[in-house]
Amino acid sequence: TDPGVDDAFAIVMAVTAGMQIEGLTIVHGNGDCVETLGINANVCLRLAGADPSVKVYLGEQKPAVAVDVKEASHKGVDVHGEDGLGEMRPPLVPSDKVFGEQHAAEFIWERCSQ
């Protein structure tokens, strides 16, 4: 996921619906910094009341395929703001900046191999 406003909403809905979430993986997309998007995921999990053992795993900072930004109709920050949440992100707590130790791809591989 790339938690801008749309994915943040989806995360909150999944948690409040009681879905089993084993972890969230974060990649480039609705923001320029994967760490910022990871913080957004942690904020959403925390505020929605997710199990604190659910971790956020950071993935790639850049898209897998080069994109000519000059030709793109918009960038994620144009829609979701610099913080990915429309400059409306709530105050952070220290745990919002803590991520799983594995790379996101390794986390996915591990889970799929079980």
N, CA, C and O atoms as a DFTB+ gen file, in Angstrom:
456 C
 N C O
     1  1       0.846      -1.175       0.000
     2  2       0.000       0.000       0.000
     3  2       0.892       1.240       0.000
     4  3       2.088       1.159       0.280
     5  1       0.307       2.358      -0.311
     6  2       1.011       3.644      -0.295
     7  2       0.097       4.660       0.391
     8  3      -0.502       5.507      -0.271
     9  1      -0.009       4.573       1.726
    10  2      -1.064       5.265       2.449
    11  2      -1.140       6.772       2.287
    12  3      -0.592       7.553       3.065
    13  1      -1.857       7.134       1.227
    14  2      -2.375       8.479       1.097
    15  2      -3.772       8.432       1.696
    16  3      -4.100       7.511       2.444
    17  1      -4.582       9.407       1.377
    18  2      -5.917       9.507       1.958
    19  2      -6.752       8.263       1.661
    20  3      -7.428       7.751       2.555
    21  1      -6.719       7.767       0.423
    22  2      -7.553       6.620       0.053
    23  2      -7.148       5.346       0.783
    24  3      -8.007       4.645       1.319
    25  1      -5.873       5.039       0.813
    26  2      -5.418       3.820       1.496
    27  2      -5.568       3.942       3.013
    28  3      -5.816       2.945       3.692
    29  1      -5.421       5.142       3.542
    30  2      -5.618       5.349       4.981
    31  2      -7.047       4.968       5.355
    32  3      -7.284       4.312       6.370
    33  1      -7.978       5.383       4.533
    34  2      -9.381       5.044       4.767
    35  2      -9.572       3.529       4.726
    36  3     -10.272       2.965       5.568
    37  1      -8.951       2.875       3.752
    38  2      -9.075       1.419       3.618
    39  2      -8.480       0.697       4.835
    40  3      -9.047      -0.289       5.306
    41  1      -7.356       1.179       5.338
    42  2      -6.729       0.567       6.518
    43  2      -7.660       0.670       7.721
    44  3      -7.879      -0.313       8.429
    45  1      -8.203       1.850       7.948
    46  2      -9.117       2.060       9.076
    47  2     -10.348       1.168       8.933
    48  3     -10.795       0.564       9.909
    49  1     -10.890       1.085       7.735
    50  2     -12.073       0.238       7.511
    51  2     -11.750      -1.234       7.784
    52  3     -12.552      -1.938       8.398
    53  1     -10.588      -1.701       7.334
    54  2     -10.208      -3.100       7.551
    55  2     -10.062      -3.412       9.041
    56  3     -10.519      -4.452       9.514
    57  1      -9.424      -2.505       9.770
    58  2      -9.232      -2.724      11.212
    59  2     -10.575      -2.715      11.933
    60  3     -10.857      -3.612      12.728
    61  1     -11.394      -1.723      11.666
    62  2     -12.660      -1.608      12.387
    63  2     -13.644      -2.711      12.003
    64  3     -14.560      -3.015      12.766
    65  1     -13.462      -3.311      10.825
    66  2     -14.307      -4.438      10.410
    67  2     -13.838      -5.749      11.046
    68  3     -14.502      -6.777      10.917
    69  1     -12.696      -5.708      11.732
    70  2     -12.189      -6.902      12.398
    71  2     -11.425      -7.850      11.501
    72  3     -11.242      -9.017      11.847
    73  1     -10.976      -7.368      10.350
    74  2     -10.200      -8.225       9.452
    75  2      -8.864      -8.586      10.082
    76  3      -8.279      -7.789      10.816
    77  1      -8.387      -9.786       9.793
    78  2      -7.073     -10.206      10.282
    79  2      -6.006      -9.534       9.430
    80  3      -5.953      -9.736       8.217
    81  1      -5.168      -8.744      10.061
    82  2      -4.085      -8.052       9.359
    83  2      -2.778      -8.587       9.927
    84  3      -2.496      -8.426      11.114
    85  1      -1.989      -9.216       9.083
    86  2      -0.718      -9.794       9.524
    87  2       0.417      -8.787       9.445
    88  3       1.434      -8.946      10.119
    89  1       0.257      -7.770       8.641
    90  2       1.260      -6.727       8.467
    91  2       0.875      -5.886       7.279
    92  3       0.046      -6.287       6.462
    93  1       1.474      -4.725       7.183
    94  2       1.259      -3.850       6.033
    95  2       2.596      -3.591       5.364
    96  3       3.595      -3.346       6.041
    97  1       2.619      -3.643       4.051
    98  2       3.834      -3.350       3.300
    99  2       3.638      -2.039       2.560
   100  3       2.581      -1.782       1.984
   101  1       4.669      -1.223       2.588
   102  2       4.577       0.136       2.070
   103  2       5.535       0.321       0.902
   104  3       6.697      -0.080       0.966
   105  1       5.033       0.933      -0.165
   106  2       5.852       1.223      -1.337
   107  2       5.600       2.649      -1.814
   108  3       4.675       3.323      -1.360
   109  1       6.432       3.081      -2.722
   110  2       6.313       4.388      -3.365
   111  2       4.913       4.545      -3.965
   112  3       4.312       3.573      -4.423
   113  1       4.416       5.748      -3.958
   114  2       3.121       5.999      -4.593
   115  2       2.559       7.351      -4.245
   116  3       2.905       8.352      -4.872
   117  1       1.690       7.390      -3.245
   118  2       0.968       8.612      -2.916
   119  2       1.782       9.615      -2.097
   120  3       1.213      10.482      -1.433
   121  1       3.065       9.503      -2.143
   122  2       3.948      10.432      -1.461
   123  2       5.352      10.249      -1.980
   124  3       5.640       9.269      -2.666
   125  1       6.221      11.172      -1.664
   126  2       7.601      11.109      -2.156
   127  2       8.545      10.337      -1.241
   128  3       9.695      10.091      -1.605
   129  1       8.072       9.954      -0.060
   130  2       8.950       9.308       0.921
   131  2       8.245       8.101       1.526
   132  3       7.201       8.237       2.163
   133  1       8.819       6.926       1.323
   134  2       8.189       5.700       1.819
   135  2       8.096       5.705       3.349
   136  3       7.165       5.120       3.903
   137  1       9.028       6.344       4.034
   138  2       8.960       6.422       5.495
   139  2       7.735       7.232       5.934
   140  3       7.063       6.868       6.899
   141  1       7.448       8.319       5.234
   142  2       6.269       9.136       5.549
   143  2       5.007       8.305       5.383
   144  3       4.099       8.376       6.211
   145  1       4.948       7.518       4.315
   146  2       3.783       6.674       4.082
   147  2       3.690       5.574       5.129
   148  3       2.591       5.185       5.524
   149  1       4.839       5.069       5.583
   150  2       4.848       4.079       6.656
   151  2       4.328       4.652       7.961
   152  3       3.598       3.989       8.698
   153  1       4.708       5.884       8.236
   154  2       4.180       6.564       9.427
   155  2       2.664       6.674       9.323
   156  3       1.953       6.445      10.301
   157  1       2.170       7.028       8.135
   158  2       0.717       7.124       7.945
   159  2       0.041       5.797       8.254
   160  3      -1.005       5.765       8.903
   161  1       0.637       4.702       7.791
   162  2       0.064       3.381       8.059
   163  2       0.027       3.108       9.553
   164  3      -0.978       2.624      10.073
   165  1       1.121       3.415      10.249
   166  2       1.149       3.208      11.699
   167  2       0.114       4.071      12.413
   168  3      -0.539       3.607      13.348
   169  1      -0.039       5.305      11.990
   170  2      -1.033       6.193      12.592
   171  2      -2.432       5.605      12.407
   172  3      -3.227       5.574      13.347
   173  1      -2.727       5.144      11.203
   174  2      -4.045       4.571      10.926
   175  2      -4.301       3.327      11.768
   176  3      -5.381       3.162      12.335
   177  1      -3.301       2.454      11.844
   178  2      -3.452       1.255      12.670
   179  2      -3.707       1.628      14.121
   180  3      -4.601       1.076      14.763
   181  1      -2.923       2.562      14.633
   182  2      -3.051       2.967      16.045
   183  2      -4.416       3.582      16.322
   184  3      -5.096       3.191      17.271
   185  1      -4.815       4.540      15.499
   186  2      -6.075       5.248      15.750
   187  2      -7.300       4.367      15.535
   188  3      -8.347       4.604      16.138
   189  1      -7.178       3.348      14.679
   190  2      -8.303       2.446      14.432
   191  2      -8.378       1.342      15.489
   192  3      -9.352       0.590      15.536
   193  1      -7.346       1.247      16.338
   194  2      -7.361       0.255      17.408
   195  2      -6.863      -1.115      16.994
   196  3      -7.300      -2.125      17.545
   197  1      -5.954      -1.163      16.031
   198  2      -5.397      -2.445      15.584
   199  2      -4.567      -3.082      16.689
   200  3      -4.094      -2.407      17.604
   201  1      -4.402      -4.377      16.587
   202  2      -3.523      -5.111      17.488
   203  2      -2.128      -4.489      17.378
   204  3      -1.605      -4.369      16.270
   205  1      -1.521      -4.096      18.484
   206  2      -0.211      -3.444      18.428
   207  2       0.906      -4.322      17.863
   208  3       1.981      -3.821      17.536
   209  1       0.658      -5.632      17.746
   210  2       1.688      -6.503      17.176
   211  2       1.749      -6.426      15.650
   212  3       2.691      -6.939      15.046
   213  1       0.765      -5.796      15.024
   214  2       0.779      -5.643      13.563
   215  2       1.864      -4.646      13.208
   216  3       1.874      -3.517      13.700
   217  1       2.786      -5.076      12.341
   218  2       3.913      -4.222      11.966
   219  2       3.754      -3.697      10.548
   220  3       3.056      -4.279       9.717
   221  1       4.414      -2.594      10.304
   222  2       4.481      -1.974       8.983
   223  2       5.890      -2.206       8.451
   224  3       6.875      -1.929       9.134
   225  1       5.976      -2.715       7.231
   226  2       7.259      -3.040       6.597
   227  2       7.468      -2.129       5.391
   228  3       6.616      -2.041       4.507
   229  1       8.608      -1.460       5.371
   230  2       8.905      -0.525       4.287
   231  2       9.483      -1.259       3.087
   232  3      10.296      -2.173       3.225
   233  1       9.045      -0.836       1.911
   234  2       9.535      -1.406       0.668
   235  2      10.298      -0.364      -0.140
   236  3      11.059       0.439       0.401
   237  1      10.077      -0.400      -1.424
   238  2      10.854       0.431      -2.343
   239  2      10.466       1.903      -2.291
   240  3       9.291       2.260      -2.213
   241  1      11.488       2.737      -2.335
   242  2      11.323       4.184      -2.294
   243  2      10.931       4.759      -3.654
   244  3      10.292       5.808      -3.733
   245  1      11.314       4.075      -4.703
   246  2      11.058       4.556      -6.070
   247  2      10.201       3.547      -6.819
   248  3      10.180       2.369      -6.462
   249  1       9.489       3.997      -7.859
   250  2       8.688       3.051      -8.641
   251  2       9.573       2.042      -9.374
   252  3      10.721       2.339      -9.702
   253  1       9.036       0.857      -9.627
   254  2       9.786      -0.189     -10.319
   255  2      10.060       0.193     -11.772
   256  3      11.056      -0.234     -12.355
   257  1       9.181       0.990     -12.344
   258  2       9.330       1.432     -13.726
   259  2       9.471       2.941     -13.710
   260  3       8.684       3.634     -13.065
   261  1      10.461       3.451     -14.407
   262  2      10.680       4.904     -14.453
   263  2       9.463       5.599     -15.068
   264  3       8.910       5.150     -16.072
   265  1       9.069       6.689     -14.446
   266  2       7.938       7.475     -14.921
   267  2       8.439       8.879     -15.218
   268  3       9.162       9.478     -14.421
   269  1       8.051       9.389     -16.364
   270  2       8.407      10.761     -16.706
   271  2       7.424      11.686     -16.010
   272  3       6.302      11.881     -16.480
   273  1       7.850      12.257     -14.883
   274  2       6.972      13.087     -14.069
   275  2       6.473      14.292     -14.846
   276  3       5.365      14.768     -14.601
   277  1       7.266      14.790     -15.771
   278  2       6.836      15.945     -16.557
   279  2       5.594      15.627     -17.376
   280  3       4.773      16.507     -17.633
   281  1       5.452      14.347     -17.795
   282  2       4.306      13.961     -18.607
   283  2       3.145      13.422     -17.777
   284  3       2.043      13.255     -18.299
   285  1       3.372      13.151     -16.505
   286  2       2.298      12.641     -15.652
   287  2       1.269      13.736     -15.421
   288  3       1.616      14.913     -15.323
   289  1       0.006      13.347     -15.335
   290  2      -1.045      14.334     -15.114
   291  2      -0.960      14.935     -13.712
   292  3      -1.370      16.076     -13.496
   293  1      -0.432      14.171     -12.769
   294  2      -0.231      14.671     -11.408
   295  2       0.706      13.719     -10.668
   296  3       0.956      12.597     -11.108
   297  1       1.207      14.190      -9.551
   298  2       1.999      13.350      -8.660
   299  2       1.168      13.118      -7.401
   300  3       0.221      13.854      -7.122
   301  1       1.538      12.076      -6.642
   302  2       0.797      11.774      -5.422
   303  2       0.693      12.948      -4.473
   304  3      -0.348      13.156      -3.850
   305  1       1.771      13.724      -4.356
   306  2       1.741      14.858      -3.424
   307  2       0.774      15.938      -3.887
   308  3       0.286      16.718      -3.069
   309  1       0.491      15.998      -5.178
   310  2      -0.479      16.972      -5.681
   311  2      -1.886      16.666      -5.173
   312  3      -2.697      17.573      -4.982
   313  1      -2.166      15.394      -4.958
   314  2      -3.488      14.961      -4.514
   315  2      -3.530      14.787      -3.001
   316  3      -4.477      15.226      -2.349
   317  1      -2.499      14.142      -2.437
   318  2      -2.516      13.732      -1.029
   319  2      -1.715      14.650      -0.107
   320  3      -1.706      14.440       1.106
   321  1      -1.051      15.653      -0.652
   322  2      -0.261      16.568       0.164
   323  2       1.102      16.002       0.516
   324  3       1.385      14.832       0.258
   325  1       1.934      16.828       1.100
   326  2       3.305      16.430       1.439
   327  2       3.341      15.302       2.462
   328  3       4.234      14.457       2.416
   329  1       2.375      15.277       3.390
   330  2       2.382      14.217       4.408
   331  2       1.557      13.007       3.983
   332  3       1.455      12.034       4.730
   333  1       0.973      13.061       2.800
   334  2       0.177      11.945       2.305
   335  2      -1.245      11.914       2.815
   336  3      -2.076      11.171       2.294
   337  1      -1.537      12.713       3.830
   338  2      -2.879      12.746       4.414
   339  2      -3.500      14.138       4.323
   340  3      -4.241      14.560       5.210
   341  1      -3.190      14.834       3.250
   342  2      -3.797      16.146       3.020
   343  2      -3.428      17.186       4.051
   344  3      -4.209      18.095       4.331
   345  1      -2.238      17.058       4.620
   346  2      -1.750      17.966       5.670
   347  2      -2.676      17.951       6.893
   348  3      -2.774      18.938       7.621
   349  1      -3.350      16.821       7.106
   350  2      -4.278      16.692       8.232
   351  2      -3.878      15.554       9.171
   352  3      -4.688      15.102       9.981
   353  1      -2.625      15.089       9.064
   354  2      -2.193      13.965       9.898
   355  2      -2.231      14.361      11.366
   356  3      -1.771      15.443      11.730
   357  1      -2.780      13.487      12.216
   358  2      -2.825      13.788      13.652
   359  2      -1.426      13.796      14.265
   360  3      -0.474      13.334      13.637
   361  1      -1.294      14.316      15.478
   362  2       0.011      14.313      16.144
   363  2       0.563      12.891      16.254
   364  3      -0.184      11.932      16.448
   365  1       1.878      12.778      16.125
   366  2       2.538      11.479      16.156
   367  2       2.943      11.099      17.569
   368  3       3.156      11.952      18.430
   369  1       3.042       9.796      17.781
   370  2       3.632       9.247      18.999
   371  2       4.873       8.485      18.557
   372  3       4.980       8.132      17.382
   373  1       5.811       8.221      19.456
   374  2       7.067       7.558      19.050
   375  2       6.876       6.265      18.268
   376  3       7.638       5.998      17.338
   377  1       5.888       5.463      18.617
   378  2       5.699       4.175      17.931
   379  2       5.278       4.335      16.467
   380  3       5.393       3.389      15.688
   381  1       4.800       5.502      16.091
   382  2       4.412       5.729      14.694
   383  2       5.612       5.672      13.751
   384  3       5.452       5.468      12.548
   385  1       6.817       5.853      14.304
   386  2       8.029       5.863      13.483
   387  2       8.821       4.550      13.591
   388  3       9.991       4.492      13.212
   389  1       8.173       3.502      14.112
   390  2       8.829       2.201      14.273
   391  2       8.284       1.249      13.208
   392  3       7.072       1.107      13.044
   393  1       9.207       0.598      12.484
   394  2       8.820      -0.290      11.396
   395  2       9.396      -1.682      11.618
   396  3      10.348      -1.863      12.377
   397  1       8.800      -2.660      10.942
   398  2       9.341      -4.011      10.980
   399  2      10.747      -4.018      10.413
   400  3      11.087      -3.189       9.568
   401  1      11.567      -4.955      10.878
   402  2      12.974      -4.988      10.461
   403  2      13.160      -5.502       9.046
   404  3      14.123      -5.127       8.377
   405  1      12.256      -6.355       8.576
   406  2      12.389      -6.913       7.235
   407  2      12.002      -5.897       6.168
   408  3      11.231      -4.970       6.414
   409  1      12.559      -6.098       4.975
   410  2      12.095      -5.361       3.805
   411  2      10.692      -5.875       3.495
   412  3      10.391      -7.039       3.757
   413  1       9.843      -5.036       2.948
   414  2       8.461      -5.418       2.644
   415  2       8.395      -6.677       1.783
   416  3       7.562      -7.549       2.031
   417  1       9.256      -6.781       0.780
   418  2       9.240      -7.952      -0.104
   419  2       9.584      -9.230       0.663
   420  3       9.012     -10.288       0.399
   421  1      10.508      -9.132       1.599
   422  2      10.867     -10.295       2.412
   423  2       9.698     -10.723       3.297
   424  3       9.451     -11.915       3.476
   425  1       8.984      -9.744       3.846
   426  2       7.815     -10.054       4.667
   427  2       6.765     -10.787       3.831
   428  3       6.210     -11.788       4.285
   429  1       6.490     -10.315       2.640
   430  2       5.517     -10.966       1.763
   431  2       5.973     -12.384       1.428
   432  3       5.186     -13.327       1.508
   433  1       7.232     -12.533       1.057
   434  2       7.767     -13.853       0.706
   435  2       7.616     -14.809       1.881
   436  3       7.183     -15.949       1.709
   437  1       7.969     -14.351       3.063
   438  2       7.877     -15.194       4.261
   439  2       6.444     -15.634       4.502
   440  3       6.193     -16.809       4.769
   441  1       5.511     -14.715       4.413
   442  2       4.111     -15.046       4.665
   443  2       3.560     -16.004       3.604
   444  3       2.785     -16.904       3.926
   445  1       3.950     -15.817       2.363
   446  2       3.462     -16.676       1.278
   447  2       4.089     -18.056       1.319
   448  3       3.535     -19.005       0.763
   449  1       5.234     -18.182       1.969
   450  2       5.944     -19.465       2.034
   451  2       5.442     -20.345       3.171
   452  3       5.831     -21.508       3.267
   453  1       4.601     -19.819       4.013
   454  2       4.115     -20.590       5.175
   455  2       3.021     -21.552       4.777
   456  3       2.498     -22.277       5.624
